[in-house]
Amino acid sequence: MTYFYLADAYQRQGAWKESKKNYRLALTVYSTDIEIYNNLGVIDETEDHLKDAESNFKMVLKINPYTAPTYNNLGPIYAAEG
């Protein structure tokens, strides 16, 4: 979980590139961790990479379709797409 905590610290500082790098490294160990995918989606949405954000949020739902906050995260993306 070291990569996760490092990624989280970078995310809190707004260091998106470093954060995403460490979240991806964390996924090599914890490939089904929905929190990692969710956090990647949040960063992608913040950076206006909406397709990447959507992909990460959909991965969360693929792993656990009962993750209600993820549906809320997808809402603004779908609204932006029109």
C-alpha positions in Angstrom: 0.0 0.0 0.0 3.0 2.3 0.0 2.3 3.4 -3.5 -1.3 4.1 -2.6 -0.3 6.3 0.3 2.3 8.1 -1.7 -0.2 8.7 -4.5 -2.7 10.0 -2.0 -0.2 12.5 -0.6 0.6 13.7 -4.1 -3.1 14.0 -4.9 -3.7 16.1 -1.9 -0.9 18.5 -3.0 -2.3 18.7 -6.5 0.7 16.9 -8.0 -1.4 15.0 -10.5 1.3 13.4 -12.6 3.1 12.0 -9.6 -0.1 10.9 -8.1 -1.3 9.0 -11.2 2.1 7.4 -11.6 2.0 6.0 -8.0 -1.7 4.9 -8.3 -0.8 2.9 -11.4 2.1 1.3 -9.6 -0.4 0.4 -6.8 -2.6 -1.2 -9.3 0.1 -3.6 -10.3 -0.3 -5.1 -6.8 -3.9 -4.3 -6.0 -5.6 -4.7 -9.4 -9.1 -4.8 -8.0 -8.9 -1.9 -5.6 -11.8 0.3 -6.4 -10.5 3.3 -4.4 -7.4 3.5 -6.7 -9.6 3.5 -9.8 -11.9 6.0 -8.3 -9.0 8.3 -7.3 -7.6 8.0 -10.8 -11.0 9.0 -12.2 -11.2 12.0 -9.9 -7.8 13.2 -11.1 -8.6 12.6 -14.7 -11.8 14.6 -14.3 -9.9 17.4 -12.6 -7.5 17.5 -15.5 -10.5 17.5 -17.9 -9.6 14.0 -19.3 -13.2 13.0 -19.3 -12.8 9.8 -21.3 -10.1 8.5 -19.0 -12.1 9.5 -16.0 -15.2 7.7 -17.4 -13.0 4.6 -18.0 -11.7 4.5 -14.5 -15.2 5.0 -12.9 -16.6 2.3 -15.1 -13.8 0.0 -13.9 -15.0 0.7 -10.3 -18.5 -0.4 -11.3 -17.2 -3.5 -13.1 -15.5 -4.6 -9.9 -18.4 -3.5 -7.6 -21.6 -2.3 -9.3 -23.0 -1.3 -5.9 -20.6 1.6 -5.4 -23.1 4.5 -5.3 -20.7 7.4 -5.2 -19.2 6.3 -8.5 -22.5 6.8 -10.2 -22.4 10.4 -8.8 -18.9 10.8 -10.2 -20.1 9.7 -13.7 -23.0 12.2 -13.7 -21.0 15.4 -14.5 -19.0 13.5 -17.1 -22.2 12.4 -19.0 -23.6 15.9 -18.6 -20.5 17.5 -20.1 -20.7 15.1 -23.0 -24.3 16.2 -23.7 
